[in-house]
Amino acid sequence: MLSTELASDDVAAENLKSDGATSGGGHPKKEKYIRLRGNADLVLDVQFSWWDEHLLYLVITKELRESSPYFHNLLDPEKFSEGARVNTAQSSLRDRFRSWDDVAPSDLPHISIVDIGPLSSRVRQEESMTTFFNLLLGVHPDVNQATPSWLVNLVVIADRFNALHKIKEFVAKHHRIYTVFSTKWIDSAYKEEPTRQILLIGMRLHIAAWITSCSALLILHGSRRWDFTTEGVTEGQKGLWWSLPGGLEEELIYRRESILDTLNSIQEYFLQAYTSRERQCKLGYDSSPQCDSFQLGEAVRFCTRVGTLRLQGLIYDCSDPKPFIGSVYKVVDKIRQCPSYQINKHHSHCGLRTRLGPPMTVFLRIFEMETGVCGECWVRGKAGLMWSEHPRVKHWACVPLKVIPRNKCGQHEKVREMCTAQDRDWEPHGH
């Protein structure tokens, strides 16, 4: 039987190094031939580290090289020994057989493909690989079966073989995928894994709207992966979408923590005001000092009751606060539920509720300008996009609502400064 063996050219790229031709005698016990084309002259032996079955794809070398830069290089007889050996084996077979259909699949040269990377288990590996190779060769699948798990598997595989352009062309041609993903997955009830998968797809295919929307959802709702009280990665969380590349995973964590810190600073600012020596009740009554004490007590009681504040002793405390898990809007709703406490009928506009109103409105206006990472800037590779790469401003002052622009793009700096400031003044000056 004619075959080739794995080679290790020093000039090969990392993925090319891990792939190569193997002899037919080294096949595993479980093997399945899948014919993608008639008259095939090559077998791609796809191997998964977590699966004991190999998928053996019957393909035509010329078509494969024309459809993918990866296979064009790997099978080049002038560049890589794998390509030279495949070429030699095929030349020998041409001398022995009239047609490639006369050659038994086991006698064709085999190229082993390893380390595809973790795929979603919601779609069978065979289905994902077969769909990808068909797409690579120009055969488009039924778009009605498109789900985040289905498409992210194709993206992961295509990225492995330097063929993302094929998936991008497919998605661009079938606008129904945009519609279904937007209505069924992005704008519906939040589910973390599909959101992460669509975000990774958007990153790899440069779909700005998906990057913006899905990164915003993750920042807004948080992630079970960000609960640092739980160590390790579960078996179902090994896909690339569970640890987003390009520094994006860390950026999303940083943004969420910065936004929660901003919300906490609003509550903290006014509680500190009531504990200071400065009089907060401006009515000038004899009861004004008692009003301040009353409002402080009621504010502390309310915040501890709704879970936005805890009393902690400074003498000794070995416990660490757990990160907040849940929607940012839940925190906003809790804070805005603060009642209008008053010590008597003359102090109707004193208290935390009156003080919180304007700052919360300003926070929401700025927060909604840019919850997620700007997809347009990400696609363009614009520098300075990451909050975590900028030094924190020392002081930020609450601005009048009327001067806050409603245009999102181009206002990244204003949002970042508010959310990452070391100190914030929430007095509504000029409102």
Long-range contacts (C-beta under 8 A, 24 or more apart in sequence): 1-25, 1-106, 1-107, 2-89, 2-92, 2-93, 2-107, 2-109, 3-89, 3-109, 3-110, 4-82, 4-85, 4-86, 4-88, 4-89, 4-109, 4-110, 4-111, 5-85, 6-82, 6-112, 7-80, 7-81, 7-82, 7-85, 9-79, 9-80, 9-81, 11-79, 12-80, 13-73, 15-70, 15-115, 15-160, 15-161, 16-70, 16-73, 16-74, 16-80, 18-114, 18-115, 19-74, 19-82, 19-111, 19-112, 19-113, 19-114, 20-74, 20-82, 20-111, 20-112, 21-82, 21-85, 21-86, 21-109, 21-110, 21-111, 21-112, 22-110, 22-111, 22-112, 23-110, 24-106, 24-107, 24-110, 27-54, 27-56, 27-106, 27-110, 28-52, 28-53, 28-54, 30-54, 31-56, 32-56, 32-126, 33-57, 33-58, 33-105, 34-58, 34-126, 34-130, 36-130, 36-133, 36-134, 36-137, 37-63, 37-137, 38-101, 39-99, 39-100, 39-101, 40-100, 40-105, 40-108, 41-90, 41-93, 41-100, 41-103, 41-108, 41-109, 42-75, 42-86, 42-90, 42-108, 42-109, 42-110, 42-111, 43-105, 43-108, 43-109, 43-110, 43-111, 44-110, 44-111, 44-113, 44-133, 45-110, 45-111, 45-112, 45-113, 46-113, 46-116, 46-129, 47-112, 47-113, 47-114, 48-116, 48-125, 49-114, 49-115, 50-118, 51-125, 55-125, 55-126, 55-129, 55-130, 56-105, 56-110, 57-129, 57-130, 57-133, 58-105, 58-108, 59-133, 59-137, 61-86, 61-90, 63-137, 64-136, 64-137, 67-136, 67-137, 67-138, 67-163, 67-166, 68-136, 68-161, 68-162, 68-163, 68-166, 69-162, 69-163, 70-161, 70-162, 70-163, 71-161, 74-111, 75-111, 82-111, 85-109, 86-111, 115-160, 116-156, 116-157, 116-160, 117-156, 117-157, 117-160, 117-240, 118-156, 118-238, 118-239, 118-240, 119-153, 119-156, 119-157, 119-239, 120-149, 120-150, 120-152, 120-153, 120-197, 120-239, 121-236, 122-147, 122-149, 122-150, 123-147, 123-149, 123-150, 123-153, 128-153, 128-154, 128-157, 129-157, 132-157, 132-158, 132-161, 132-163, 135-166, 135-167, 135-170, 136-161, 136-163, 136-166, 140-170, 140-173, 140-174, 143-174, 143-176, 143-177, 146-174, 146-176, 146-177, 146-180, 146-181, 147-194, 148-181, 148-185, 148-193, 148-194, 148-197, 148-198, 148-201, 149-194, 149-197, 151-177, 151-197, 151-201, 152-197, 152-198, 152-200, 152-201, 152-239, 152-241, 155-200, 155-201, 155-204, 155-205, 156-239, 156-240, 158-204, 159-204, 164-204, 164-205, 167-204, 167-205, 168-205, 168-206, 171-205, 171-207, 181-210, 182-209, 182-213, 186-210, 186-213, 186-214, 186-217, 190-217, 190-221, 192-218, 192-221, 192-223, 192-224, 193-241, 196-223, 196-241, 196-242, 196-244, 197-239, 197-241, 199-241, 199-244, 199-248, 200-240, 200-241, 200-244, 202-375, 203-244, 203-245, 203-246, 203-248, 203-378, 206-379, 207-375, 208-374, 208-375, 208-376, 208-378, 208-379, 209-375, 210-375, 211-372, 211-373, 211-374, 211-375, 211-378, 211-379, 212-372, 212-373, 212-374, 212-375, 212-376, 213-372, 213-375, 214-372, 215-248, 215-252, 215-372, 215-373, 215-375, 216-371, 216-372, 216-373, 217-372, 218-252, 218-256, 218-372, 219-252, 219-255, 219-256, 219-259, 219-328, 219-371, 219-372, 220-327, 220-328, 220-329, 220-371, 221-326, 221-327, 221-328, 222-256, 222-323, 222-324, 222-325, 222-326, 222-327, 223-252, 224-325, 226-253, 226-256, 226-323, 227-322, 227-323, 227-325, 228-323, 229-322, 229-323, 247-386, 247-388, 248-373, 250-388, 251-373, 251-386, 251-387, 251-388, 252-373, 254-387, 254-388, 255-373, 255-387, 255-419, 256-328, 257-323, 258-387, 258-419, 258-420, 259-328, 259-367, 259-419, 260-324, 260-328, 260-331, 261-419, 262-363, 262-367, 262-418, 262-419, 262-424, 263-328, 263-331, 263-332, 263-335, 263-363, 264-308, 265-424, 265-426, 266-335, 266-356, 266-359, 266-360, 266-363, 266-424, 266-426, 267-303, 267-308, 267-309, 267-335, 267-356, 269-359, 269-424, 269-425, 269-426, 270-299, 270-352, 270-355, 270-356, 270-426, 271-296, 271-299, 271-300, 271-303, 271-309, 273-355, 274-299, 280-350, 281-347, 281-350, 283-346, 283-347, 283-350, 285-346, 285-347, 287-343, 287-344, 287-346, 287-347, 290-343, 291-343, 291-347, 291-350, 294-341, 294-343, 295-341, 295-343, 295-350, 295-351, 295-352, 298-341, 298-351, 298-352, 299-338, 299-341, 299-351, 299-352, 302-338, 302-339, 302-341, 302-352, 306-334, 306-335, 306-337, 307-334, 308-334, 308-335, 328-367, 332-360, 332-363, 332-364, 335-360, 336-360, 358-398, 358-401, 358-428, 358-431, 359-398, 359-426, 359-428, 361-401, 362-398, 362-399, 362-401, 362-404, 362-428, 363-418, 365-401, 365-404, 366-404, 366-414, 366-415, 366-418, 367-415, 367-419, 369-404, 369-405, 369-406, 369-408, 369-411, 369-414, 369-415, 370-408, 370-411, 370-412, 370-415, 374-408, 374-409, 374-412, 376-409, 377-409, 377-412, 384-412, 385-412, 387-416, 387-419, 387-420, 390-416, 390-420, 392-420, 392-421, 392-422, 393-417, 393-420, 393-421, 393-422, 394-421, 394-422, 394-423, 395-421, 395-422, 395-423, 395-424, 395-425, 396-421, 396-423, 396-424, 396-425, 397-424, 397-425, 397-427, 397-429, 398-424, 398-425, 398-426, 398-427, 398-428, 398-429, 399-430, 400-428, 400-429, 400-430, 400-431, 401-431
